Amino acid sequence: MARAMDEGGLTEHRRQLLSGLRGEVVEIGAGPGGTFPHYPPTVTRVLAVEPEPRLRALARSAAAAAPVPVEVVDGLADRLPVADHTADAVVCCLVLCSVPGPAAALAEARRVLRPGGQLRVLEHGRADAPGVARVQRLLDATIWPRLAGGCHTGRDTVAAIEQAGFTLDRLDRFLFPDTRAPFSWHVLATARSARPAAR
Ligand SMILES: C[S@@+](CC[C@H](N)C(=O)[O-])C[C@H]1O[C@@H](n2cnc3c(N)ncnc32)[C@H](O)[C@@H]1O
């Protein structure tokens, strides 16, 4: 599915997600490592956290071919194996839809970011169209999370980012694929934690 999405145009969105990043990056829920080929050379190291063993093994293969150093480790979004205020950026690509608690994951992102560090997010979520949002609520309350590894179609990720104490510097909303299906409503966002999160 990930390969089909990349061939269908996700690759370009991944590039935009990572464009201009530098220094030490933490990627949450890296899956099989679909972002790794697109990290710019200004990134000195990526710590890629992935809890699922088979995906972690695939990510380690992808890391070996990555253009920047990537270390793949076990871990969870709400307990990142990273010291406080040490990351220049935290990357979430199609993962805040699947974690049990986006608020806890975003609080962890604030904890590990240096002051002024960036949160970069590419996610699908809540539709702007009320009719589609109703379908999303129905899917998320019934079959979709069980069918799709915990994924929710209609989370309001932008609101969650702001509620977690980030300031948005960039927000693009777009349909991908270009249909009004429940899982098509994507956001690409850059946000800053203006001051370090309290411990
Ligand atoms: C749709 S996949 C996206 C994978 C990858 N980021 C990409 O862009 O192709 C969702 C990923 O979130 C991971 N995930 C699910 N729950 C998680 C959690 N609590 N903490 C960290 N990662 C999690 C899954 O194992 C999976 O790799």
The ligand as an SDF file (V2000), in Angstrom:
LIG
                    3D

 27 29  0  0  0  0  0  0  0  0999 V2000
    0.8510    4.1720    8.1030 C   0  0  0  0  0  0  0  0  0  0  0  0
    2.3410    3.6470    8.8250 S   0  0  0  0  0  0  0  0  0  0  0  0
    3.4350    4.9530    8.3000 C   0  0  0  0  0  0  0  0  0  0  0  0
    4.8430    4.5110    8.2000 C   0  0  0  0  0  0  0  0  0  0  0  0
    5.8510    5.5510    7.7280 C   0  0  0  0  0  0  0  0  0  0  0  0
    5.9200    6.6820    8.6370 N   0  0  0  0  0  0  0  0  0  0  0  0
    5.5910    6.0160    6.3140 C   0  0  0  0  0  0  0  0  0  0  0  0
    5.4690    7.2220    6.1040 O   0  0  0  0  0  0  0  0  0  0  0  0
    5.5330    5.1800    5.4080 O   0  0  0  0  0  0  0  0  0  0  0  0
    2.0970    3.9790   10.5640 C   0  0  0  0  0  0  0  0  0  0  0  0
    3.2910    3.6540   11.4100 C   0  0  0  0  0  0  0  0  0  0  0  0
    3.0650    4.0580   12.7540 O   0  0  0  0  0  0  0  0  0  0  0  0
    3.6540    3.0930   13.6060 C   0  0  0  0  0  0  0  0  0  0  0  0
    3.0650    3.2060   14.9450 N   0  0  0  0  0  0  0  0  0  0  0  0
    1.8540    2.7810   15.3450 C   0  0  0  0  0  0  0  0  0  0  0  0
    1.6890    3.0360   16.6610 N   0  0  0  0  0  0  0  0  0  0  0  0
    2.8320    3.6400   17.0910 C   0  0  0  0  0  0  0  0  0  0  0  0
    3.2830    4.1310   18.3470 C   0  0  0  0  0  0  0  0  0  0  0  0
    2.5000    4.0850   19.4350 N   0  0  0  0  0  0  0  0  0  0  0  0
    4.5080    4.6690   18.4230 N   0  0  0  0  0  0  0  0  0  0  0  0
    5.2970    4.7520   17.3280 C   0  0  0  0  0  0  0  0  0  0  0  0
    4.9140    4.2980   16.1100 N   0  0  0  0  0  0  0  0  0  0  0  0
    3.7050    3.7510   15.9900 C   0  0  0  0  0  0  0  0  0  0  0  0
    3.3480    1.7790   12.9060 C   0  0  0  0  0  0  0  0  0  0  0  0
    4.1400    0.7060   13.3800 O   0  0  0  0  0  0  0  0  0  0  0  0
    3.6340    2.1690   11.4550 C   0  0  0  0  0  0  0  0  0  0  0  0
    4.9870    2.0140   11.1380 O   0  0  0  0  0  0  0  0  0  0  0  0
  1  2  1  0
  2  3  1  0
  2 10  1  0
  3  4  1  0
  4  5  1  0
  5  6  1  0
  5  7  1  0
  7  8  2  0
  7  9  1  0
 10 11  1  0
 11 12  1  0
 11 26  1  0
 12 13  1  0
 13 14  1  0
 13 24  1  0
 14 15  1  0
 14 23  1  0
 15 16  2  0
 16 17  1  0
 17 18  1  0
 17 23  2  0
 18 19  1  0
 18 20  2  0
 20 21  1  0
 21 22  2  0
 22 23  1  0
 24 25  1  0
 24 26  1  0
 26 27  1  0
M  CHG  2   2   1   9  -1
M  END
$$$$
